[in-house]
Amino acid sequence: MVIDSHQHFWHYNPVKDSWIDENMGILKKNFLPKDLEPILIKNGVNGCIAIQSDQSEVETEFLLNCAKSNSFIKGVVGWVDLVSDKVDQRLEHYASNPLFKGVRHIVQAEKDDYLLCKDVQNGISKLSKYNLTFDLLVYPQQLVAAISLVAQFPKQKFILNHIAKPKISEPINDEWMSNIIHLSSYGNVYCKISGMVTETRDYNIINNDFFSYIYAIVQSFGVDRIMFGSDWPVCLLAASYKEVLSVVNSYLANSSAEIKAKVLGKNAIDIYNL
């Protein structure tokens, strides 16, 4: 089974979705399950995981309703206010829904030391009680804080999004590589091979060396802790769904059927308890 471990849905609103700037016109519209399902079918993808893109429980409810009404959506990683006094109650509420698999906060929009804040860490400390994952959406300069965080919570599953968004059009940065190796040394951390096409210069995917970055991730995390994610519809800024999937498929072309199955689906199923 092929699972897309990372995609988004939204009803576009220029206020709520202010992160979609003037260079992202293609994203200024609704993206709903009815839009994605035929794309998944056409590309031989059996299911997906819907990931939050807005910091609100309203969106979390929206994604859960999408999943309830569309069987190809196998799980939801939503948003819960981790620094709220009621975080335990909210996590208990959402964890009662079998489609709710984890939590994500848009850490890349926060200060570099955000993950070191005591109130943030208190919220994250509650997740493992409910068998919920935490998706790490960080920039390269935030990896140091991420490393410190995961070291403190060895029983918590962390999933690095978009390989921490290095500049794909440039040679591998030594600091990024060193931090990736350090982060991957913790067995409770997993990584999505996702989000690379939109980290290219001017969203131009031609002549970019995606393979060297994927190789670095595979060598660091191993084939049991990585998974494919499209980052649809954000990927459309630079590439079609088929092109994004083909990057990973091309890299795996000479791999065994077992490895392909793990990276393209089995790992996501296991890690997110689908």
Number of C-alpha atoms within 10 A of each C-alpha: 12 21 29 26 29 25 22 23 21 20 14 15 12 12 8 12 15 11 11 17 11 10 9 12 10 12 19 17 12 12 16 15 18 10 12 18 17 12 14 19 12 10 13 12 19 17 21 29 27 28 25 27 20 19 16 15 16 11 19 24 16 16 28 22 13 20 21 15 11 14 12 20 24 24 27 31 28 29 23 22 19 23 15 14 11 12 18 19 11 15 23 14 11 21 18 10 12 13 22 28 25 28 24 24 23 15 18 17 11 12 9 18 14 17 24 14 12 11 15 15 17 15 19 21 16 17 23 16 13 15 15 24 23 21 25 26 21 24 18 20 17 21 25 18 16 24 19 13 18 19 16 11 15 14 15 21 21 26 24 24 23 25 26 24 22 21 17 20 20 12 12 15 12 9 12 20 17 13 18 23 16 14 24 21 14 15 15 17 24 25 27 25 26 28 23 28 30 22 19 21 15 11 16 15 20 11 7 16 15 17 14 14 18 20 12 16 22 17 12 20 20 15 16 17 23 28 28 26 28 29 26 22 21 20 22 19 18 20 18 17 20 13 16 23 19 14 16 22 16 11 15 17 11 10 12 9 10 10 16 20 16 22 26 25 24 20 22 27 20 12 19 22 16 18
